[in-house]
């Protein structure tokens, strides 16, 4: 089914299904995220959250159904989609033998940025003191921060974040929330895979729960303070 | 402008590949060592007969480059695979052929440096007399290296998604390389023996034709090969 392009909707997934071999990981997911909205994607391990995110990021093709990002089809116009998204995966995706600054410099060149302010991006994520050090010696948290700096440079309208809080300390979590908050406040959208709600508690507009490859829950009311506190205890 | 962005991406890939390789050095050292070892083994196997050594020099040289090259091609995507950097690389907007072009240039420089070492060692070990037509011989080496590297870089991308990539790459690559290696080896042999039969120009024309095909086709097909 070909989705009708809607540019007033940041992410529009209709009947997205994906199988690996004989196993269906996603079985028809309908999902919409509007500009200015941050949506948490919840679910048990293997429920299909990361697969959905990877389809929206054009890293995987759906076996059935379709999705658009700001009206651009993820299968037919993947390059247009890539111009709008900032994707943060489990692994930081950095080059160990390059310095922090060189990693960003490479990212900026690949993004086609003319005059990127690399130092400001590094300063923003708290890595100004290790600008010229190789990533090989970085902790997992520092690598996460450097991945964040790459997102800062990309200045994407849609953030697709897969467990963005992992390996981050309290300050790192605050930084992540600050960046997501700024993006969403500026009319961007964020779809965030979460294992626990607590780190993103103050920011989420809505949560969607995936169970067995289907949307089991799409609930803004879920984020009422009492419900949120209860969810954090689950 | 699109071409400016594409060129910037190509340069970024070349710079990144050569910088990471230059800093780790593990790849170049092992590739060059393998190439030299193969030549030494051939030298010993052929014995002290100077004429036999000279006759076998071109074949031994290209076989050394082939086997050492496979090691290099496997490494060219290993950095991305080990660090999980392949996905971010694929997520940058812009033409995917620029990734291939960048890796092709970086690998050509890498294999070119290895070729210099292997040729110098080969000249000494195989008691080769440098021919008068040495510029043409350099042209043949360059053309052969480009064909080898282009196909190697392309098939390494194809094999990179497989767990058995080290085994898969030679299986895919070697049959496709036969025409390039045959032409490069025959042209080199003819030039090293003085090209009395004027065979070299025909082999060189064939090499040019193969290079054009083996560079253009992977550039066009790369996007589909690297697709998840």
HADDOCK unambig.tbl for C-alpha pairs under 7 A between the chains (distance, minus, plus):
assign (segid A and resid 59 and name CA) (segid B and resid 228 and name CA) 6.18 0.50 0.50
assign (segid A and resid 60 and name CA) (segid B and resid 228 and name CA) 5.86 0.50 0.50
assign (segid A and resid 79 and name CA) (segid B and resid 93 and name CA) 5.48 0.50 0.50
assign (segid A and resid 79 and name CA) (segid B and resid 94 and name CA) 6.46 0.50 0.50
assign (segid A and resid 82 and name CA) (segid B and resid 91 and name CA) 6.09 0.50 0.50
assign (segid A and resid 82 and name CA) (segid B and resid 92 and name CA) 6.55 0.50 0.50
assign (segid A and resid 82 and name CA) (segid B and resid 93 and name CA) 5.23 0.50 0.50
assign (segid A and resid 83 and name CA) (segid B and resid 93 and name CA) 5.54 0.50 0.50
assign (segid A and resid 91 and name CA) (segid B and resid 84 and name CA) 5.89 0.50 0.50
assign (segid A and resid 92 and name CA) (segid B and resid 84 and name CA) 6.96 0.50 0.50
assign (segid A and resid 93 and name CA) (segid B and resid 83 and name CA) 5.53 0.50 0.50
assign (segid A and resid 93 and name CA) (segid B and resid 84 and name CA) 4.54 0.50 0.50
assign (segid A and resid 93 and name CA) (segid B and resid 85 and name CA) 3.78 0.50 0.50
assign (segid A and resid 93 and name CA) (segid B and resid 88 and name CA) 6.29 0.50 0.50
assign (segid A and resid 94 and name CA) (segid B and resid 83 and name CA) 6.20 0.50 0.50
assign (segid A and resid 94 and name CA) (segid B and resid 85 and name CA) 5.75 0.50 0.50
assign (segid A and resid 95 and name CA) (segid B and resid 83 and name CA) 6.52 0.50 0.50
assign (segid A and resid 97 and name CA) (segid B and resid 20 and name CA) 5.33 0.50 0.50
assign (segid A and resid 97 and name CA) (segid B and resid 23 and name CA) 6.56 0.50 0.50
assign (segid A and resid 98 and name CA) (segid B and resid 20 and name CA) 6.49 0.50 0.50
assign (segid A and resid 106 and name CA) (segid B and resid 12 and name CA) 6.02 0.50 0.50
assign (segid A and resid 109 and name CA) (segid B and resid 8 and name CA) 6.34 0.50 0.50
assign (segid A and resid 109 and name CA) (segid B and resid 9 and name CA) 6.10 0.50 0.50
assign (segid A and resid 109 and name CA) (segid B and resid 12 and name CA) 6.23 0.50 0.50
assign (segid A and resid 110 and name CA) (segid B and resid 9 and name CA) 5.10 0.50 0.50
assign (segid A and resid 110 and name CA) (segid B and resid 12 and name CA) 6.92 0.50 0.50
assign (segid A and resid 110 and name CA) (segid B and resid 92 and name CA) 6.18 0.50 0.50
assign (segid A and resid 111 and name CA) (segid B and resid 92 and name CA) 5.97 0.50 0.50
assign (segid A and resid 111 and name CA) (segid B and resid 93 and name CA) 6.59 0.50 0.50
assign (segid A and resid 112 and name CA) (segid B and resid 5 and name CA) 5.60 0.50 0.50
